[in-house]
Amino acid sequence: MKKLSRIPAPALLVLAAALPVMSQTAETQGRQQSRSFTKTVTETVGARYLLFLPRGYAEAPERQWPLLVFLHGAGERGDDLEMVAKHGPPKLVKDQPDFPFILVSPQCPAGGRWSDAVVLGLIDEVMADQRVDPARVYLTGLSMGGYGTWSLGLTHPERFAAIAPICGGGDVVKILLADPEKVRALRTLPVRAFHGAKDPVVPPVESERMVDALKRFGARDVQLTVYPEAQHDAWTETYANPELYEWFLSHRRD
């Protein structure tokens, strides 16, 4: 009888540990497997913002007010909050204390882009702290803020009574693949988009494709205004027009 060689104990342990791995590799190669992955991720986010309360707010403690959220462009990012009031409604209210909205104007950090989660979290906080009419929450923004308006408005249409993106664009896939539970809200979301015909920064086609996609989706109240001679600055004329704010206030999200 041939005598078997004696394998040292450490070598046996290595061999035993290697066998399952070798077996698993042989069994799984060449075919697709179903696996799952879970991980708990926690993140604290926030934003600095300008808050405007309309004249008469303190004197009418039972009254609820419409809320207008304004998203600035890329040039106003950073940590100088006064930059937020360079354009749009936060600039307007400096001379119009009777502006009939609670106005919230957050600032995006330097190098960042608008986050749906951050803006929505801010809206929730303001609605908890101030006397906001939940049926009259409106969203608008210019350039980078126009993109942010399209993104948040199309992802959470049920949260807004109307939106007005200016010289922005977005992802039409958010329309085509809308959450089935939000289809009705998306189709009934009033939208007024604005763009300059000669915009060299964001081509007008960016607004056109979003409006066209919404109309094909069945949206009932969507319009695009193109200023024939305007370049990227389509916001000055838009925000200076009282009809925009009258249009906002004519809509409720019930």
N, C-alpha and C positions, 0 to 999 in steps of 0.2 A: 504494500500500500504506500502510495506517495504521500509524504508528509506535507501538510499545508504550511505555508510560511505564516509566521505570526505578524499581524499588522498592529503597530503601536496604537494605543488607545486614543491619543490625540488625532491620529489620522482617521480612525473610525468616526470620530465626531465630525470631522470635516466632510467625510464622505456622506454621512447621514444627513447633514445639513444641505449638501449640494443636491441630493437626489430629488427632493420635492421640486426644487427650482428647475432642474433639468426636465422633470416630468411635465411641469406646468408649461414650460416653453415649448416642448414638443407637442403638447395637446392644443395649445392656443394659436400657434403660428399658422398663418394662411387663412384665418377666418376672423370675422368681426365679432366682438363681444359687447355685451350690454353691461355698462358699469354706471355707478352713480358717485357723485361728489357733493359733499356738504361742508360749509365752513361758515362760521359766524363772523361777520365783519361789522364793526362799529366805527362810526365816523361822526365827528362833530363839525358842523359847518355853520356859517353865519354870514352876515353882510351888514355893512353900515348903510344907512339910508336917510334920506330927507323925508320928514313928515310934515304935511300941511293940513291944518284943520280949518275948515271954512268959518267965516265970520258968523256968529250966532250959534256955534257948536255948543259952547258952555251954557248958553242961556236956554237951551232946549234939551234937557236931559232925557226926555222920552223919545226924542226923534232919532230915526236911523238915517244914515247918509250914504249916498253912492260912493264907491271906492274906485279910483282910477290908479292903475299901476303903470308906471312909465319906466321903460328900459332904454338906457342911453346907448350911444355908439362906442366903437373901439377907442376913440380919442379921449374919452372921459374916464377910462379905467385908472385905477391907482388908489392912493390913500388921501387925496385932496378932495374932500366931499363937496367943496364948492364947485368943482368941475362938473358935477352932475347937473347943476343949474345953468350950464352954458347954453343949452338948447331946450326946446320943448316946454311942456307944462310947468316944470319947476322954475324955469325962467319967467314964464308968463305970470305966475302967481305973485312974483315980487311986486307987481304993479296992479294986481287984481285980487284984493283980499276977499272979494265976494265970489271968487271961483267956487262953484257949487258942489265940489267933490272933496272928500278926503283924498289927498294925493300922497302916494308913496313912491319914492324914487330911489331905489337901491343903487349901490355902486359896485361894479364888478372889479375884482382885484387886478392888478397889473399883470398882463400876459394871459389872463383868463378869458373864458367865454361864459355866456349865461347858462346857468344850470337850472333845469326845470325843477329839480328837487329843492334847491335853495330858494328860488322865487316863490314856489308854492308854500314852503315853510314860512317864509316871511308873510305871505298873505294870511296864512292861518293865525300867525301871531298877532298881526294887526287887527284881524277880525275878532280875536279874543279880547284885545285890549281896548279897542275903540268901538263906537256905535255904528257899525257897518251894516247896511242893508244887504243881506246875502243874495238877494235877487238882482242887485245892481252892482256887480263887480265887473269892471272893464279893464282891458289890457291894450297897451300900445307901446311902440318903440321904434327907433330909427336905426337904419344901417345894421350893425351887429345886434342892436335891440330889436330891429325888424325881424331878423332871423330868430331871435329869442321869442318874439311874440308869436310867430308862426309855429314854432316848436311847442311851446307851452299851450297855446290855444288849441292846437289840433290834438295834442295828447290828452288834455283835460278840458274838452269843450263844455262839459257839464258845469264847470266852475265859473264860466264867464257869460255875461249877458250880451257882450259884443266885443270884437277886437279890431284894432286898426294898425296893421304893420306898414311901415314906411321904408321904402327903398331896401327891402330885405328879400329873403327867399327861404326855401325850406326843402323838406324831404317829402316828395309826393307819396312815397311808400307809407308814410304815416296815415295818409288818406285811404289808399288802396287796401291797406291791411289794418284798418281801424278795429279797435276792440268791439266785438258785436254788441256789447252792452252800452256802447257809446255812439252807435251809429245814428240814432235819432237825435242826440244832442249835437253831433257834428253837422247833420243836415239842417238843423235849425239855428246854427250859430251865425249871427249876422257878422259879415266881414266887409270892411272898407279898406282896400289896399291902395297905396299911393306910390308913384314912381316918376322920376324924371326921364323923359325920352332920350336925353343925351348923357345919361349917367355913365361915366367912364370907370366907375369903381364896381358897382353891382349892376350888370346889364338889366334892362327892363324885362327881359324874357324870364328872369327869376321870379318876378311877381306874376307874370302872365301864366307861367306853367302851374303855379299854385292855384290861381283863380280858376283856370281851365279844369284842373283836376277836381276841385271842389264842385264845380258845376256838373261835371260828368258823374260825380258821386251822388248827385241829387240835392246838393245844398240849395236852399231856396232864396237866400238873401246875401249874395256875394257880388261886389262891384270893384272894379279897378279904375282909378283915375290916373291918367298919364299926363303930366305937364309937358307940352310940346317943346318948350325952350329950356326946361330945367335940367341941370346936370345932377350931381349926387345929392345936392341939397334940395330934397323934395319936402323937407319937414317944416321949413320956415313958413311957407304959404299954408301948409296943411294945419299946423297948430295955431296959426293966427286966425283961422276961419272959425267963427262962432258956430257955424253949422255942424262942425264935427262934434262938438259937445252936446248940441241939441240932438244930434243923431244918437249919440251914446245914451242919453237920458230917455230916449223914446223906446228903449228896449229893456226888458226884464227877463231874467232866467227863472221861471217858475217851476 
